[in-house]
Amino acid sequence: MSNNPLPDKIYYSIAELSAHFGVANSLLRYWEKEFSKINPKRNAKGTRFYSKQDVEQIRLVYHLVKEKGHTLEGARKELKTRKKQVANRIAVKESLLQIKTQLKALRDQL
């Protein structure tokens, strides 16, 4: 997953999300089938538009599957029983990464 935050937008394209998370478009489409909470809107051509809620669900799935090594079934169970704890863990991790980046920038200035 990229250290750069996504720009603040209402909808994101599949290309933006695949680049941000460092996964293939096909994986995002697969997760969409496997996790009912990931439900992007589509235009008449079928182009997907992911909302902030979809991005948050993808972030949770990414963390559990790619970073923690859960199977898809394990990730589903974890999200069903402990979604709030997982989301809090991710928020803390992202905050610590931001602090680390800031500290490195300060060190480089010295």
N, C-alpha and C positions, 0 to 999 in steps of 0.2 A: 504494500500500500504506500502511496506517495506521502511524503511529509507535508506537501503543499495542500492547504485546504481547498476544497472546491469553491468556486465563486458563488456568491449568494444569488441564486436564481430560483425561479418557481419550478422549472422543469429542466432536466438534464438529458442529454442524448446517451445512447448506449456507448458510443465512442468515448465520450467524456468519462463515463464511469469505468469503462474497461481500462482506460489509460490511468485513471486515478488509483484504482485498486490493483492494477498490474495483472489483470486476467483477460482472457479472450472473451469476445462478444458472445461466443457460443456458450461459455460457462454461465454468463449472466442470464442468458435465455433458458438454460437448463435449471438454474436456481429458481427462476420465475415459475417453472412447472412444478418444482419440488416444494416450494414454500408459498403458500397461498397469500401470505401478507405482502409479497412482492407482486404488485399488480399495476404495471405502468399503463398509462393511457396510450391510445393509438389513434393516429389520424386515418384518413380514408385510404392512404397507401399502405398502412400497417406499420409505419414508423413509430417506434416506442418513445415515450416521453415519461421519464421517471420523476416522481415528486420527491420532496424532502423525506416523506415517510418511507417511500421505497428505498431511498438511499440509506436511511437509518437501518432498515431491515437487511439490506445488502451488507452494511458495515458489521452487523451482528453475525450474520452467516459467515462472512469472510473471516472474522475473528475466530469463530468457533472451528471452522473447517480448515482454513489455511494456517492460522497461527497456533491454534490449540490442538489440531490434529484429530478433531472429532469426525466421525462418519456423518453422513447426512441425517441418518436416523438419530444419532446421538445429538446432533445440533438441534433437530426438531424437539427432542425431549428436553434438552437444556432450555430452549426458548419457551417451551410450554410451562416449565416449572420454575425457572429462575431468570426470566428475561430481564427484570430490573437489576439484578446483581451483575449480569453480564454487561448490560449497558453502562452501569456505574464503573465497572472494571475498565471498560474501553475508554470512558471519559477520563479516568485517572491516568491511564497510559498515555493518552494524547496530550494531556496537560503536562505530564513529565517530559514528553518528547519536545514540546514547545519550550519548556524551561531549559532543557539541555541545549537546544539550538541557540537560545538567547545567551546562555552562559558561554558557549563556544564563541559566539560573536563578541562578547565582552572580552574574553581571553585574547582573541585575535587583535583587538584594539589596543591592548596593553602592550 
